[in-house]
Amino acid sequence: MIAIMKYGEVSPEEIFARGASSLNVADTVEGIIEKVKNNGDAALLQYAELFDKAKLTALEVTQEEIDEAFSSTDPQFIRILKDAASNIRAFHQNQVRAGFRMQEKDGVIMGQKITPIEKVGLYVPGGTAAYPSTVLMDSIPAKIAGCKEICITTPPMANDKINPVILAAAKIAGVDRIFKVGGAQAIAALAYGTESVPKVDKIVGPGNAFVAEAKRQVFGRVSIDMIAGPSEILVIADGKSNPRFVAADLLSQAEHDKMASAVLVTDSETLALAVQQELEIQLNALPRQEIARASIENNGKIIVAENIDDVIAISNEIAPEHLILCVDNPFDYLEKITNAGSIFMGRYCPESLGDYFAGPNHTLPTSGTARFSSPLSVDDFVKKSQYTYYTKEALKKVADDVAFFAEKEGLSAHAKSATIRFEEEQ
């Protein structure tokens, strides 16, 4: 049963403790990366057989496989995927930013230009489960940004194929290339390149502890979006909230993973007790009961505070991946929320809307990193270059000041580079 804690009556360590951390897999991942670096495709084929029980003869998905998967997918699901893609595209289109150019002084022009990252690799979890939503969420912003090549890596099933719904989503999103590679070995392949898999400039997408560690280890050689931890949800709910709704929202993340975290923060002890009871009722009916129960009992909690201001302060300290504001007039509280990945407003906005359909991205900062990180966006697929132009006359006006500044830092060559251009005039 989920624990109920009263804010102010238990220690802050108990209130703000996070769930169990991931396994230490650093050494294993390091070995996998080295093997892929040294052996390329041969290593990927070996790992596919070892981890995925797939005996592959080729790593890249063919156009025929994509077309076959698309035609075999339920037409109703194709329609839903297209509607979701349209919503995601519309939301992310608003994130496109332009460069700028400024000319505030005679002879001086400065500015910033935006350039798409050329090649990006998207990791999509797969194998026994399928996440076409991740395909849409990660590839559509990259497409909008203008990336020239978008590659997906995803684990094959035991029949040597990729789950058809992943291929259908990839076709709808306009992905360029798809590879039957999963796990840490996929991250290594994207970072270093193999005979089949191209080396990319940035890797994005969620994954298990091995994938997260691999992203950590290759960062610097390539860029990454974030190191994603177990999924999290925090529900802010007042005494008017329906406990059935709140329990369902908590379980929507608990069923992801035994290490997932589901937290309710409320100013109503009556609601806290009702949600505690409702969780037991709904858990018993869940197909993934074992996973969800482990998450709720080990990492879940209900925190009861005196008032809504304390409730919001607790939420900001936890900085959850997903935050549901289950209150009347949620926009009255929006500006008070300072740390959250994605915020779901009101009593009829379940987190599952964000996972699949509404439009905002579902690749989000976890483990409290919402204090300084943001959801995946078009910004993740572009880079910025700044530029400066001075005429001779403009430089002459400030050359001595530049040189004086440089000498204060003990860098005479810096100073000389500014003044040498006018020595012949003296």
C-alpha positions as CSV (number, residue, x, y, z in Angstrom):
1,M,0.0,0.0,0.0
2,I,1.2,3.5,-0.8
3,A,2.5,5.5,2.2
4,I,0.8,8.7,3.4
5,M,3.1,11.4,4.9
6,K,2.2,14.6,6.6
7,Y,4.4,17.5,5.5
8,G,6.1,19.0,8.6
9,E,5.6,15.8,10.6
10,V,8.2,13.6,8.8
11,S,11.7,14.5,7.8
12,P,12.5,16.4,4.5
13,E,14.6,13.4,3.6
14,E,11.5,11.2,3.6
15,I,9.4,13.8,1.8
16,F,11.9,14.4,-1.0
17,A,13.6,11.0,-1.4
18,R,13.5,9.8,-4.9
19,G,12.9,6.2,-6.0
20,A,15.5,3.5,-6.3
21,S,18.3,4.4,-8.7
22,S,19.2,2.4,-11.8
23,L,21.6,-0.5,-11.7
24,N,25.4,0.2,-12.1
25,V,26.0,-1.0,-15.6
26,A,28.9,1.3,-16.5
27,D,31.5,-1.5,-17.0
28,T,29.2,-3.7,-19.1
29,V,28.3,-0.7,-21.3
30,E,31.9,0.3,-21.7
31,G,32.7,-3.2,-23.0
32,I,29.8,-3.1,-25.4
33,I,30.9,0.2,-26.8
34,E,34.4,-1.0,-27.3
35,K,33.3,-4.1,-29.1
36,V,31.1,-2.1,-31.5
37,K,33.9,0.4,-32.1
38,N,36.3,-2.4,-33.0
39,N,34.0,-4.9,-34.8
40,G,31.3,-2.7,-36.3
41,D,28.4,-4.6,-37.9
42,A,29.7,-8.0,-36.7
43,A,29.3,-6.9,-33.1
44,L,25.8,-5.6,-33.8
45,L,24.7,-8.9,-35.4
46,Q,26.2,-10.8,-32.4
47,Y,24.4,-8.7,-29.9
48,A,21.1,-8.9,-31.8
49,E,21.3,-12.7,-31.5
50,L,22.4,-12.6,-27.8
51,F,20.0,-10.0,-26.5
52,D,17.1,-10.0,-28.9
53,K,17.2,-13.7,-30.1
54,A,17.2,-12.3,-33.6
55,K,19.4,-13.9,-36.3
56,L,19.8,-11.0,-38.7
57,T,21.4,-11.0,-42.1
58,A,21.1,-7.2,-42.6
59,L,20.7,-4.4,-40.1
60,E,18.9,-1.7,-42.2
61,V,15.1,-2.0,-42.7
62,T,14.2,-2.1,-46.4
63,Q,11.6,0.1,-48.0
64,E,9.6,-3.1,-48.8
65,E,9.5,-3.9,-45.0
66,I,8.3,-0.4,-44.2
67,D,5.6,-0.6,-46.9
68,E,4.5,-4.1,-45.8
69,A,4.3,-2.9,-42.1
70,F,2.3,0.2,-43.1
71,S,-0.3,-1.8,-45.1
72,S,-0.7,-4.4,-42.4
73,T,-1.3,-1.9,-39.6
74,D,-4.9,-1.4,-38.4
75,P,-6.4,1.5,-40.5
76,Q,-7.9,3.0,-37.4
77,F,-4.5,3.2,-35.8
78,I,-3.0,4.7,-38.9
79,R,-5.6,7.4,-38.7
80,I,-4.8,8.0,-35.0
81,L,-1.1,8.1,-35.7
82,K,-1.7,10.7,-38.5
83,D,-3.9,12.8,-36.2
84,A,-1.3,12.6,-33.4
85,A,1.5,13.5,-35.9
86,S,-0.5,16.5,-37.0
87,N,-1.0,17.7,-33.4
88,I,2.7,17.2,-32.6
89,R,3.7,19.0,-35.8
90,A,1.4,22.0,-35.1
91,F,2.8,22.4,-31.5
92,H,6.4,22.1,-32.4
93,Q,6.1,24.4,-35.5
94,N,5.7,27.2,-32.9
95,Q,9.2,26.5,-31.6
96,V,11.0,27.4,-34.8
97,R,13.2,30.4,-34.2
98,A,14.9,32.7,-36.6
99,G,18.4,34.1,-36.4
100,F,18.8,37.8,-35.9
101,R,21.0,40.7,-37.3
102,M,21.7,43.9,-35.5
103,Q,23.4,47.1,-36.6
104,E,23.4,49.6,-33.8
105,K,26.6,51.4,-34.7
106,D,28.1,52.6,-37.9
107,G,30.3,49.9,-39.4
108,V,29.3,47.2,-37.0
109,I,27.1,44.2,-37.8
110,M,26.4,41.4,-35.4
111,G,24.0,38.5,-35.5
112,Q,23.2,34.9,-34.9
113,K,22.3,32.2,-37.5
114,I,20.4,29.0,-36.9
115,T,21.6,25.8,-38.6
116,P,20.0,22.4,-38.4
117,I,22.1,19.6,-37.0
118,E,22.9,17.5,-40.1
119,K,22.5,13.9,-38.9
120,V,20.6,12.8,-35.8
121,G,20.0,9.3,-34.4
122,L,16.7,8.5,-32.5
123,Y,16.6,5.6,-30.1
124,V,13.2,4.0,-29.9
125,P,12.7,1.3,-27.3
126,G,11.3,-1.9,-28.8
127,G,11.5,-5.7,-28.7
128,T,8.7,-7.0,-26.6
129,A,7.0,-3.6,-26.4
130,A,6.4,-1.0,-29.1
131,Y,6.5,2.8,-28.8
132,P,5.3,4.5,-32.0
133,S,4.6,7.6,-29.9
134,T,8.4,8.0,-29.3
135,V,9.0,7.8,-33.1
136,L,6.6,10.7,-33.6
137,M,7.8,12.7,-30.6
138,D,11.5,12.5,-31.5
139,S,11.4,12.6,-35.3
140,I,8.8,15.3,-36.0
141,P,10.8,18.1,-34.2
142,A,14.0,17.0,-36.0
143,K,12.1,17.1,-39.3
144,I,10.8,20.6,-38.6
145,A,14.3,21.8,-37.6
146,G,15.5,20.7,-41.1
147,C,17.9,17.9,-40.2
148,K,19.2,16.3,-43.4
149,E,19.2,12.7,-42.2
150,I,17.1,11.2,-39.4
151,C,18.0,7.7,-38.4
152,I,16.1,5.4,-36.0
153,T,17.6,2.5,-34.1
154,T,15.2,0.1,-32.4
155,P,15.6,-3.5,-31.2
156,P,14.3,-6.3,-33.5
157,M,11.8,-8.9,-32.4
158,A,12.7,-12.6,-32.2
159,N,11.2,-13.0,-35.7
160,D,14.0,-10.7,-37.0
161,K,11.5,-7.9,-37.8
162,I,10.7,-4.5,-36.3
163,N,7.3,-4.1,-34.7
164,P,5.1,-2.9,-37.6
165,V,3.6,0.0,-35.7
166,I,7.0,1.5,-35.2
167,L,7.7,1.3,-39.0
168,A,4.2,2.8,-39.7
169,A,4.9,5.7,-37.4
170,A,8.3,6.2,-38.9
171,K,6.8,6.4,-42.4
172,I,4.2,8.9,-41.3
173,A,6.9,11.0,-39.6
174,G,9.3,11.0,-42.6
175,V,12.2,9.1,-41.0
176,D,15.0,8.5,-43.5
177,R,16.7,5.3,-42.3
178,I,15.8,2.6,-39.7
179,F,18.1,0.0,-38.2
180,K,17.4,-3.2,-36.3
181,V,19.7,-2.4,-33.4
182,G,18.8,-1.9,-29.7
183,G,20.5,-1.4,-26.4
184,A,23.9,0.2,-25.6
185,Q,25.2,-1.2,-28.9
186,A,22.8,1.0,-30.8
187,I,24.1,4.1,-29.1
188,A,27.7,3.0,-29.8
189,A,26.9,2.4,-33.5
190,L,25.3,5.9,-33.8
191,A,28.2,7.5,-32.0
192,Y,31.1,5.8,-33.9
193,G,29.5,4.5,-37.0
194,T,29.7,1.0,-38.5
195,E,29.6,-0.4,-42.0
196,S,25.8,0.0,-42.0
197,V,24.9,2.5,-39.4
198,P,26.0,6.1,-40.0
199,K,27.8,8.2,-37.4
200,V,25.5,10.9,-36.3
201,D,26.0,14.3,-34.6
202,K,23.3,13.9,-31.9
203,I,21.5,11.0,-30.2
204,V,18.1,11.5,-28.6
205,G,15.4,9.3,-27.1
206,P,14.6,7.3,-24.0
207,G,15.8,3.8,-23.1
208,N,16.7,1.5,-20.2
209,A,19.6,1.8,-17.8
210,F,22.0,0.4,-20.5
211,V,20.9,2.9,-23.1
212,A,21.1,5.8,-20.6
213,E,24.6,4.8,-19.5
214,A,25.7,4.4,-23.1
215,K,24.5,8.0,-23.9
216,R,26.5,9.2,-20.9
217,Q,29.6,7.5,-22.1
218,V,29.5,8.7,-25.7
219,F,28.6,12.3,-24.8
220,G,31.3,14.6,-26.0
221,R,31.9,12.6,-29.1
222,V,28.3,13.3,-30.0
223,S,25.6,15.4,-28.4
224,I,22.7,13.9,-26.5
225,D,19.4,15.2,-25.4
226,M,19.4,14.1,-21.7
227,I,20.1,11.1,-19.4
228,A,16.6,9.9,-18.8
229,G,15.8,8.1,-15.6
230,P,12.7,6.1,-14.6
231,S,9.4,7.8,-15.4
232,E,7.7,10.1,-12.8
233,I,4.4,11.7,-12.2
234,L,3.3,14.1,-9.5
235,V,-0.4,15.0,-9.0
236,I,-1.4,18.2,-7.2
237,A,-5.0,17.6,-6.2
238,D,-7.4,19.5,-3.9
239,G,-10.2,18.1,-1.8
240,K,-12.7,18.4,-4.7
241,S,-10.8,15.9,-6.8
242,N,-12.2,12.6,-7.8
243,P,-10.0,9.9,-6.1
244,R,-10.7,7.5,-9.0
245,F,-9.2,10.0,-11.5
246,V,-6.2,10.7,-9.3
247,A,-5.4,7.0,-8.7
248,A,-5.7,6.3,-12.4
249,D,-3.3,9.1,-13.1
250,L,-0.7,7.8,-10.6
251,L,-1.0,4.3,-12.0
252,S,-0.5,5.6,-15.6
253,Q,3.2,6.0,-14.8
254,A,3.6,3.3,-12.2
255,E,2.8,0.6,-14.8
256,H,5.8,1.7,-16.9
257,D,8.6,0.4,-14.6
258,K,9.1,-0.9,-11.1
259,M,11.5,2.0,-10.6
260,A,8.9,4.6,-11.7
261,S,7.7,7.2,-9.2
262,A,4.1,8.2,-8.6
263,V,3.4,11.0,-6.0
264,L,0.3,12.7,-4.9
265,V,0.6,16.1,-3.1
266,T,-2.7,17.4,-1.6
267,D,-4.1,19.7,1.1
268,S,-6.9,17.2,1.8
269,E,-6.3,14.2,4.2
270,T,-9.7,12.9,3.2
271,L,-8.6,12.8,-0.5
272,A,-5.3,11.1,0.5
273,L,-7.1,8.3,2.3
274,A,-9.6,7.9,-0.6
275,V,-6.8,7.7,-3.2
276,Q,-4.9,5.2,-1.1
277,Q,-8.0,2.9,-1.1
278,E,-8.7,3.5,-4.8
279,L,-5.2,2.6,-5.8
280,E,-5.7,-0.9,-4.3
281,I,-8.9,-1.3,-6.2
282,Q,-7.5,-0.3,-9.5
283,L,-4.2,-2.2,-9.0
284,N,-6.0,-5.4,-8.7
285,A,-7.5,-4.9,-12.2
286,L,-4.3,-4.0,-14.0
287,P,-2.7,-6.4,-16.4
288,R,0.7,-5.0,-15.4
289,Q,-0.2,-5.2,-11.7
290,E,3.1,-6.7,-10.5
291,I,5.1,-3.8,-12.1
292,A,2.7,-1.1,-11.0
293,R,2.4,-2.4,-7.4
294,A,6.2,-2.5,-7.0
295,S,6.4,1.1,-8.2
296,I,3.6,2.3,-5.9
297,E,4.9,0.5,-2.8
298,N,8.6,1.2,-3.2
299,N,8.6,4.6,-4.9
300,G,5.1,6.0,-4.5
301,K,3.9,8.3,-1.8
302,I,1.1,10.6,-0.8
303,I,2.1,13.9,0.9
304,V,-0.5,15.9,2.8
305,A,0.3,19.6,3.3
306,E,-1.6,22.4,5.1
307,N,-2.4,24.5,2.1
308,I,-2.1,24.8,-1.6
309,D,1.0,27.1,-1.4
310,D,2.9,24.4,0.5
311,V,1.6,21.8,-2.0
312,I,3.1,23.8,-4.9
313,A,6.4,24.4,-3.0
314,I,6.7,20.6,-2.5
315,S,6.1,20.0,-6.1
316,N,8.7,22.6,-7.2
317,E,11.3,21.0,-4.9
318,I,10.6,17.5,-6.4
319,A,10.7,19.0,-10.0
320,P,8.7,16.1,-11.5
321,E,8.8,14.9,-15.1
322,H,5.0,15.0,-15.4
323,L,2.9,17.3,-13.2
324,I,-0.9,17.2,-13.2
325,L,-2.7,20.3,-11.7
326,C,-6.0,18.7,-10.7
327,V,-7.6,21.8,-9.3
328,D,-10.2,24.4,-10.4
329,N,-8.8,27.3,-12.4
330,P,-5.4,25.7,-12.9
331,F,-4.2,28.7,-14.9
332,D,-4.3,30.7,-11.6
333,Y,-1.4,28.5,-10.4
334,L,0.6,28.1,-13.6
335,E,3.1,30.9,-12.9
336,K,3.8,29.5,-9.5
337,I,5.0,26.2,-11.0
338,T,8.8,26.7,-11.6
339,N,10.1,23.2,-11.9
340,A,8.3,20.6,-14.1
341,G,8.8,18.9,-17.4
342,S,5.3,18.9,-18.7
343,I,2.2,20.3,-16.9
344,F,-1.3,19.0,-17.4
345,M,-3.9,21.5,-16.5
346,G,-7.3,20.8,-14.8
347,R,-9.4,17.8,-14.0
348,Y,-9.8,16.4,-17.5
349,C,-6.2,16.4,-18.8
350,P,-4.6,13.0,-18.0
351,E,-0.9,12.5,-18.6
352,S,-1.7,10.0,-21.3
353,L,-2.9,12.9,-23.5
354,G,0.7,14.1,-23.5
355,D,2.2,10.6,-24.1
356,Y,0.3,10.1,-27.3
357,F,-1.8,12.7,-28.8
358,A,-2.1,16.4,-27.6
359,G,1.1,17.7,-29.3
360,P,3.6,18.8,-26.6
361,N,6.6,16.5,-26.4
362,H,6.8,13.4,-24.1
363,T,10.6,13.2,-24.0
364,L,11.1,15.0,-20.7
365,P,13.6,15.7,-18.0
366,T,13.5,13.2,-15.1
367,S,15.2,12.7,-11.7
368,G,14.7,16.4,-10.7
369,T,16.5,17.7,-13.8
370,A,13.4,19.8,-14.6
371,R,15.1,22.3,-12.3
372,F,17.4,23.1,-15.2
373,S,16.3,21.1,-18.3
374,S,13.5,21.3,-20.8
375,P,11.4,18.9,-22.8
376,L,12.7,17.8,-26.2
377,S,12.0,20.4,-28.8
378,V,13.0,21.8,-32.2
379,D,15.8,23.6,-30.3
380,D,17.4,20.2,-29.7
381,F,17.9,19.7,-33.4
382,V,19.5,23.0,-34.3
383,K,22.8,24.8,-33.4
384,K,23.5,28.5,-33.2
385,S,26.4,30.4,-34.7
386,Q,27.1,34.0,-33.9
387,Y,28.9,36.4,-36.3
388,T,30.5,39.8,-36.1
389,Y,31.5,42.3,-38.7
390,Y,33.5,45.6,-38.2
391,T,34.7,48.0,-40.8
392,K,38.2,49.4,-40.6
393,E,36.9,52.6,-39.2
394,A,34.7,50.9,-36.6
395,L,37.7,48.8,-35.4
396,K,39.9,51.8,-35.2
397,K,37.6,53.5,-32.7
398,V,37.9,50.6,-30.2
399,A,41.2,48.9,-31.0
400,D,43.0,50.6,-28.1
401,D,40.3,49.6,-25.7
402,V,40.4,46.0,-26.9
403,A,44.2,46.0,-26.5
404,F,43.9,47.5,-23.0
405,F,41.4,44.8,-21.9
406,A,43.7,42.1,-23.4
407,E,46.8,43.4,-21.5
408,K,44.8,43.3,-18.3
409,E,44.4,39.6,-18.8
410,G,48.1,39.2,-19.7
411,L,47.5,38.3,-23.3
412,S,49.7,40.5,-25.4
413,A,49.1,38.6,-28.6
414,H,45.4,39.3,-28.2
415,A,46.2,43.0,-27.8
416,K,48.5,43.0,-30.8
417,S,45.9,41.5,-33.1
418,A,43.8,44.6,-32.6
419,T,46.4,47.3,-32.9
420,I,48.7,45.8,-35.6
421,R,46.2,46.8,-38.2
422,F,46.9,50.5,-37.6
423,E,50.6,50.5,-36.9
424,E,51.5,51.8,-40.4
425,E,49.3,54.8,-39.9
426,Q,51.1,56.0,-36.8
